[in-house]
């Protein structure tokens, strides 16, 4: 690993950059760190900090691959997550995601954010306290489908009720922040998106938001949630054969969403009559 990173450092100094050699070295390093023990060894050999430094390289190819290596090392690896965040990786990749002009860098930076915080409460707390919820919502508004999908995936994780990861009161804060940034219109607009993962993911996010109807119902209703849900259900139920079979998960989510909205509206009506 040290030999590879040494070679990368040498190549970084050359102009123009030998992109083929750089990508071959990063691919070799990627194969190594996919082994969970080797991922922590990247830190023990002093090369994780060098990889984090590469996030600031002037060449987008270097920044992109460095973010991907950090993501791979951090995924479901609390030891690496803790060290990487302490070394500033989360702050750097968040900055890249928000400000970098290269789309591929933004995609890999968002992947790294997700891998640094998922299933690691200290990382999530660090991210959320630094306006991470707003960052994820920002991603859901981007034009690139990869970024939108990964952002929705991250929001889905943050809204998941799991006492081992976060208290419900924490999710309530996340929901409040999402409403503060007025994300409901964007979420509703993504219902029925042509990208299946995004279309299903956004429905899961909306369902989780509706677990906090006091904060979420009105904004989602005003954004046209009811008509959008009905229209999409009508379309999918009109399909036949394999096309309908492929859409069953989305149909189930839409059906549950329509049911949930009706239940909330009914309860709301009963409360108003008291």
C-alpha positions in Angstrom: 0.0 0.0 0.0 2.8 2.4 0.8 4.5 1.7 -2.5 1.3 2.4 -4.3 0.7 5.7 -2.5 4.4 6.7 -3.0 3.9 6.1 -6.7 0.7 8.2 -6.7 2.5 11.0 -4.9 5.2 11.0 -7.6 2.7 11.0 -10.4 0.8 13.9 -8.8 3.9 16.0 -9.4 4.1 15.3 -13.1 2.5 17.5 -15.7 0.5 16.5 -17.6 -0.9 13.8 -15.3 -0.5 10.2 -16.5 -4.2 9.4 -15.9 -4.0 5.8 -17.0 -1.2 5.0 -14.5 -3.0 6.9 -11.8 -6.2 5.0 -12.3 -4.4 1.6 -12.5 -2.7 2.3 -9.1 -6.0 3.4 -7.5 -7.7 0.3 -8.8 -4.9 -1.9 -7.3 -5.2 0.0 -4.0 -9.0 -0.4 -4.1 -8.7 -4.2 -4.5 -6.5 -4.2 -1.3 -8.6 -2.1 1.0 -11.8 -3.9 0.1 -10.5 -6.4 2.7 -11.6 -5.0 6.1 -8.3 -5.7 7.9 -6.3 -4.0 5.1 -8.6 -1.0 5.3 -7.4 -0.3 8.9 -3.8 -1.1 7.8 -4.0 1.8 5.4 -4.2 4.0 8.5 -1.6 2.1 10.5 0.9 2.5 7.7 0.3 6.2 7.6 -1.3 6.2 4.2 -4.9 7.0 5.2 -3.9 10.6 6.1 -2.0 10.8 2.8 -5.2 9.7 1.0 -7.2 12.4 2.8 -4.6 15.0 1.7 -5.3 13.9 -1.9 -8.9 15.1 -1.5 -7.3 18.6 -1.9 -5.4 17.8 -5.1 -5.8 20.1 -8.0 -6.6 17.2 -10.3 -10.2 16.0 -10.2 -9.1 12.4 -11.0 -7.0 12.3 -7.9 -9.8 13.8 -5.7 -12.4 11.4 -7.1 -10.4 8.2 -6.5 -9.2 9.3 -3.1 -12.8 9.9 -2.0 -13.7 6.4 -3.3 -10.8 4.8 -1.4 -11.9 6.6 1.8 -15.5 5.4 1.3 -14.4 1.8 0.8 -12.2 1.8 3.9 -14.8 3.4 6.1 -17.9 1.4 5.1 -19.1 -0.6 8.1 -15.6 -0.2 9.7 -16.0 1.8 13.0 -12.2 1.9 13.6 -11.6 3.5 10.2 -14.6 5.8 10.5 -13.4 7.1 13.9 -9.8 7.7 12.6 -10.8 9.2 9.3 -13.3 11.7 10.8 -10.6 12.7 13.4 -8.2 13.4 10.5 -10.8 15.6 8.8 -12.1 13.3 6.1 -15.8 14.0 6.7 -15.2 17.8 6.6 -13.2 17.5 3.3 -15.6 15.2 1.5 -18.6 17.3 2.6 -16.8 20.4 1.2 -16.1 18.6 -2.1 -19.7 17.4 -2.4 -21.1 20.9 -2.0 -18.4 22.9 -3.9 -16.5 20.8 -6.3 -17.4 21.4 -10.0 -16.6 17.9 -11.2 -19.7 15.7 -11.0 -17.7 12.5 -10.6 -16.0 14.0 -7.6 -19.3 15.0 -6.1 -20.7 11.5 -6.5 -17.7 9.8 -4.8 -17.6 12.5 -2.1 -21.3 11.8 -1.3 -20.5 8.1 -1.2 -17.7 8.8 1.2 -20.0 10.9 3.4 -22.5 8.0 3.6 -19.8 5.5 4.4 -18.3 7.6 7.1 -21.6 8.2 9.0 -23.6 5.0 8.4 -23.9 2.8 11.5 -21.5 5.0 13.3 -23.4 7.3 15.7 -20.4 9.7 16.5 -19.9 10.2 12.7 -23.6 10.9 12.2 -23.6 13.4 15.1 -20.6 15.1 13.7 -22.3 15.3 10.2 -25.7 16.4 11.5 -24.4 19.1 13.8 -22.5 20.5 10.9 -25.7 21.0 8.8 -25.5 17.6 7.3 -29.2 17.3 6.9 -29.2 20.4 4.8 -26.3 19.0 2.7 -28.3 15.8 2.0 -31.4 17.8 1.0 -29.1 19.9 -1.3 -28.1 16.7 -3.0 -31.7 15.7 -3.5 -32.2 18.9 -5.6 -29.3 18.2 -7.9 -29.9 17.4 -11.6 -27.6 14.4 -11.7 -29.6 11.2 -10.9 -26.7 9.5 -9.2 -26.4 12.4 -6.7 -30.2 12.6 -6.1 -30.4 8.8 -5.5 -27.5 8.7 -3.1 -28.9 11.8 -1.2 -32.3 10.2 -0.9 -30.6 7.0 0.3 -28.7 9.0 3.0 -31.9 10.8 4.1 -33.6 7.5 4.3 -30.9 6.3 6.7 -31.1 9.4 8.8 -34.9 9.0 9.2 -34.8 5.3 10.1 -36.1 4.6 13.6 -33.5 2.5 15.4 -32.8 2.9 19.1 -29.3 1.5 18.5 -28.4 4.4 16.3 -30.5 7.4 17.4 -33.5 8.4 19.6 -36.8 9.4 18.0 -36.2 12.9 19.3 -33.2 13.1 17.1 -35.2 12.2 14.0 -37.7 14.8 15.0 -34.9 17.4 14.8 -33.9 16.0 11.4 -37.5 16.3 10.2 -37.7 19.9 11.4 -34.5 20.7 9.5 -35.9 19.1 6.3 -39.0 21.3 6.6 -36.9 24.3 7.3 -35.2 23.8 3.9 -38.7 23.2 2.3 -37.7 19.9 0.7 -41.3 18.6 0.4 -41.9 20.0 -3.1 -38.8 18.3 -4.4 -39.7 15.0 -2.8 -43.2 15.0 -4.3 -41.8 15.9 -7.7 -39.6 12.8 -7.6 -42.6 10.4 -7.2 -42.6 8.3 -10.4 -39.0 9.1 -11.3 -37.7 7.1 -14.2 -34.9 5.7 -12.0 -36.4 2.9 -10.0 -34.1 3.2 -7.0 -34.9 6.9 -6.7 -38.6 6.4 -7.2 -38.8 3.8 -4.5 -36.4 5.6 -2.2 -38.3 8.9 -2.2 -41.5 7.0 -1.2 -39.7 5.5 1.7 -38.5 8.9 2.8 -42.0 10.4 2.6 -43.4 7.5 4.6 -40.9 8.1 7.3 -41.6 11.8 7.3 -45.3 11.0 7.8 -44.4 9.3 11.1 -44.1 13.0 12.2 -47.3 14.4 10.7 -47.3 17.5 12.9 -44.3 18.7 11.0 -44.6 17.0 7.6 -48.2 16.5 6.6 -49.1 20.1 5.7 -46.0 20.8 3.6 -46.3 17.5 1.8 -50.1 18.0 1.2 -49.4 21.5 -0.1 -46.8 20.1 -2.4 -49.5 17.9 -4.1 -48.7 14.6 -2.4 -52.3 13.2 -2.7 -52.7 13.8 -6.5 -49.2 12.7 -7.3 -49.7 9.5 -5.4 -53.1 8.7 -7.0 -51.8 9.5 -10.5 -48.8 7.3 -10.1 -50.8 4.4 -8.7 -53.4 4.7 -11.5 -50.6 4.5 -14.1 -48.8 1.5 -12.5 -52.0 -0.4 -11.9 -52.8 0.0 -15.6 -49.7 -1.9 -16.5 -49.8 -5.6 -17.4 -47.5 -8.6 -17.3 -43.8 -8.2 -16.7 -44.0 -4.4 -16.5 -46.5 -4.5 -13.6 -44.5 -7.3 -11.9 -41.4 -5.0 -12.0 -43.4 -2.2 -10.4 -44.8 -4.2 -7.5 -42.5 -2.7 -4.9 -43.4 0.8 -6.0 -47.1 -0.1 -6.0 -46.9 -1.4 -2.5 -45.1 1.7 -1.3 -47.6 4.0 -3.0 -50.5 2.0 -1.6 -49.1 2.2 1.9 -48.5 5.9 1.4 -52.1 6.6 0.3 -53.4 4.5 3.3 -51.1 6.4 5.7 -52.3 9.8 4.4 -55.9 8.8 4.7 -55.4 7.6 8.3 -53.8 10.9 9.3 -56.4 13.0 7.6 -59.2 11.0 9.3 -57.5 11.4 12.7 -57.1 15.1 12.0 -60.7 15.4 11.1 -61.9 13.6 14.3 -59.6 15.8 16.4 -61.0 19.0 14.8 -64.6 17.9 15.6 -63.8 17.4 19.3 
